Amino acid sequence: MLSQKFSTQLPAHLQDHSAFRPYPTIEDRAAWNALPARARAAHIARGAQALGYAWPALPATRYLEFSRIGNRSNFQELYFNRRHTLAALTLAECMEGEGRFLDDIVNGAWAICEESSWCLPAHIRVQRAGNTLPDVTEPIVDLFAAETSALLAWTLYLLGEHLDSVSPMARPRIAYEIQRRVLTPCLTRDDFWWMGFGNSGRRVNNWNPWICSNWLASALIVERDSQKRCGTVAKIMRALDNFIDPHPADGGCDEGPNYWGRAGASLFDTLELLYAASDGWIDVYAEPLTQEIGRYIYRAHIADDFYLNFADASAIVQPDALLVYRYGLRIGDPAMIAFGRWLAHRQAMSELGVMQGRERVPPSLGRALPNLFILSEAVAQPGHPPLLRDVWLPDIEVMAARDAAGRSEGFYLAAKGGHNDESHNHNDIGSLVVFIDGRPVLVDAGVETYTAKTFSEQRYDIWTMQSAYHTLLPTIDGVQQQPGAAFAARCVACHADDASASLTLDIAGAYPSTAKLTSWQRTITLRRGAEITIVDTFEFAASAERVELSLLTPCAVTAAGDGRIVLAARAFGQGQQAGAAVVRYDAAAFNVATEPVPITDERMGPVWGDHLMRIILTAHNPPMKGERRFSVSRA
């Protein structure tokens, strides 16, 4: 999309180093003073809290904890805190403009420049030395090396000569480290997997636009050599095409809405920089794919802060409100614009500003700047969530439907087909999610805190990844769905009209031959305003002794024993409320048991609280073929 259209004439259109001024710097006091007063005060207060910050040490043994015990959080907490603090201090100085924060800013930037590597220990294994301490002679560019580079670059851009008041050596050192650690290796190497220049046969994921956006920002701000600058931008467009060109045409993010924030949203970051650096010449916002990628985020929205969380995603997401708003403006999508406005009010951005706390990963100054300078416009109207009645993403095979558009009241159903080699895959073909009146009833648990195991050969030993912990997926004599592109849904079809919406698929292909399945045809239907039904028609190639189906719920559970499972409302997590429903099944075919699934993980706990309930329906000696029907209705 990009390199084919824009590379040839790029030298004539790319701004030189001195002309690239996309946002006000600290010198433009009128622009910074015009920001909403309460947001400015909030940013200054956060900076004041960081004055005199004791920049934490990053010991070698802490870095080694990932290779030794698989823990990545202990190092990342220290590493991320440094970057959170530098970003907060930098924005506070821009808001106030009196020099009060400059010493601490230089302390932070200098400490980061002194780090042996900006690459996280979880990602260093691609170096020649392997999974150990970083080799300083081989800088590895991962997500957070690129994020760090852009953070420092925007600090240079915003503060410029003001850093010289602390020391004239600060700016040259920062620029040198950006060149050495990111710009030079990215320009001279083609073998970083996220670039997509290899022949792995696997589509690149969020790493590509996430890194490209930060690599591009760093180059546009720091690179003064016009030939290298142009060559870098051309290479970034070639790399980004490896994300764009094979992207599902429906815009679907198979990594889930969490990762849209660093997949589709990072694509937008990159496109915005290219647009600005070429005076609007590089413009692909009219392309249908660009537009569909943006729309995914509101298509995945269920109600309040709940989102459809297939793959490694949390059920509770807080998208970057003002990025959503800006994306909507660029593609001329009124629904996305209204959604961004609603999110901005919901996140109290007029009062709290754009970087409000210690997120799981550091905030981006490159996003904060355009967000700040569009904040007043965005919150001038209230906005609203689109709450689409029907969503069908045929390329990633995800459907969602609710009783009526624009309302969270009533039934909400989502279900998926696809295959089990998706990025951040869970073995979940044929699973479904149910909400009633905007409250969860049957859920996808999501993902726990990442460890070494998460992205290893033991990934599917983790319960959240297994089909046995996804809604009504059969486990046949202990055999579950398997990972890999070959394990896929068959004969997938979606239908929606005013009365109902349904997804039909055969999930037998998601299982190995040891499951003895010939077919398992599943039809999942929302009868609007009435109920949700799941009808399974199955056939075995050989007899099975035991079939188990599971339900996962945050509700309180009572198995009545008469073909009804009563799901009662319950408070959980951080102020969330579960819905209420009745699940009906064939009592003659299944025995029912329940078990709590304890949750001790710090990432999942705020979403679901201390446990979810698992309901297990067991059929002994099932027939060689037959039909089973389940329904979910109001309590």
Beta strands, then each sheet from edge to edge (+ up, - down):
strand 1: 301-303
strand 2: 306-307
strand 3: 390-393
strand 4: 398-402
strand 5: 411-416
strand 6: 419-420
strand 7: 432-436
strand 8: 439-442
strand 9: 475-476
strand 10: 484-488
strand 11: 490-496
strand 12: 500-506
strand 13: 517-527
strand 14: 531-540
strand 15: 546-553
strand 16: 556-559
strand 17: 564-568
strand 18: 571-572
strand 19: 576-577
strand 20: 581-584
strand 21: 591-598
strand 22: 611-620
strand 23: 625-634
sheet 1: 1+ 2-
sheet 2: 3+ 4- 5+ 7- 8+
sheet 3: 6+ 10-
sheet 4: 9+ 15- 22+ 21-
sheet 5: 11+ 12- 13+ 14- 23+ 20- 17+ 16-
sheet 6: 18+ 19-
end
